[in-house]
Amino acid sequence: MKKAIVTLIAGLFATAAFAQTPAAPAATPAASVPAKVEAAHTKAVVKADAKEAQAVVKADAKEAKAVVAAKTEVASAKTEATTTKAKAHHKTKHTKAKADAKLASATAAAPTPAPAPAAAK
């Protein structure tokens, strides 16, 4: 936005510089032809400056839009990653609990070994 303002201000100064032509005597009609040419030139320069300023504003808006879109994509990716991590953590916790339960039931169901008979001496 600052670039657009600077461009517009520079255009105004350029226009003011071209608009300050010295007063020519209006005695001959041939003298007014260069003034007309100068006016046409000034008008063309002003139009070109305005188009440039408009293009700069459009480019800045497009860039800002791209930055916002990128930030949105990053935020979305971060949210998605957080969700995926939470799901993985939950699934791992559930699997570990199942394995612990299976081990506990296997340990409880296993018969205890009988003590070995004492050897006679």
C-alpha positions in Angstrom: 0.0 0.0 0.0 2.9 2.3 0.8 4.3 1.8 -2.7 1.0 2.8 -4.2 0.9 6.0 -2.2 4.5 6.8 -3.1 3.7 6.2 -6.8 0.7 8.4 -6.7 2.6 11.2 -4.9 5.4 10.9 -7.4 2.9 11.1 -10.3 1.4 14.3 -8.8 4.8 15.9 -8.6 5.6 14.9 -12.2 2.3 16.3 -13.3 2.9 19.5 -11.5 6.4 19.8 -13.1 5.0 19.3 -16.6 2.0 21.6 -15.9 4.3 24.6 -15.1 5.2 25.6 -18.6 6.3 29.2 -19.1 3.6 31.5 -20.5 4.1 31.8 -24.2 2.8 34.8 -26.2 -0.4 33.8 -28.0 0.5 36.0 -31.0 0.9 33.1 -33.5 -1.3 30.0 -33.8 1.9 27.9 -34.5 3.0 28.5 -30.9 -0.2 26.8 -29.5 0.6 23.6 -31.4 3.5 22.7 -29.2 1.4 23.5 -26.1 -1.2 21.1 -27.4 1.4 18.5 -27.9 2.8 19.2 -24.5 -0.7 18.9 -23.0 -1.2 15.6 -24.8 2.1 14.3 -23.6 1.3 15.3 -20.0 -2.1 13.6 -20.3 -0.4 10.4 -21.6 2.1 10.5 -18.7 -0.6 11.0 -16.1 -2.5 8.1 -17.6 0.6 5.9 -17.6 1.3 6.8 -14.0 -2.3 6.0 -13.0 -2.2 2.6 -14.8 1.1 1.8 -13.1 -0.3 2.8 -9.7 -3.4 0.6 -10.4 -1.2 -2.3 -11.4 0.9 -1.9 -8.2 -2.2 -1.8 -6.1 -3.5 -5.0 -7.8 -0.2 -6.7 -7.4 0.0 -5.8 -3.7 -3.6 -7.1 -3.2 -2.8 -10.3 -5.0 0.3 -10.8 -2.8 -1.6 -10.1 0.4 -4.3 -12.6 -0.7 -1.6 -15.2 -1.4 0.0 -14.6 2.1 -3.4 -15.0 3.8 -4.1 -18.2 1.8 -0.7 -19.5 2.8 -1.2 -18.7 6.4 -4.6 -20.4 6.3 -3.1 -23.5 4.7 -0.4 -23.6 7.4 -3.0 -23.2 10.2 -5.1 -25.9 8.6 -2.1 -28.2 8.3 -1.1 -27.6 11.9 -4.7 -28.4 13.1 -4.7 -31.5 10.9 -1.4 -32.6 12.3 -2.5 -32.1 15.9 -5.7 -34.1 15.3 -3.7 -36.9 13.7 -1.2 -37.0 16.6 -4.1 -37.1 19.1 -5.7 -40.0 17.2 -2.4 -41.9 17.1 -1.8 -41.3 20.8 -5.3 -42.5 21.6 -4.9 -45.6 19.4 -1.5 -46.5 20.9 -2.9 -46.1 24.4 -5.9 -48.3 23.6 -3.6 -51.0 22.1 -1.3 -50.9 25.1 -4.2 -51.4 27.4 -5.5 -54.3 25.4 -2.0 -55.9 25.5 -1.8 -55.4 29.2 -5.2 -57.0 29.7 -4.3 -59.9 27.6 -1.1 -60.5 29.6 -3.0 -60.2 32.9 -5.6 -62.7 31.8 -2.9 -65.1 30.5 -1.0 -64.8 33.7 -4.1 -65.5 35.8 -5.2 -68.5 33.7 -1.8 -70.1 33.7 -1.5 -72.9 36.3 1.1 -72.4 38.9 3.9 -74.9 38.7 3.9 -77.6 41.5 6.8 -77.4 43.8 9.5 -80.0 43.0 9.6 -82.9 45.4 12.4 -82.8 47.8 15.3 -85.1 47.0 15.9 -87.8 49.5 19.3 -87.8 51.0 
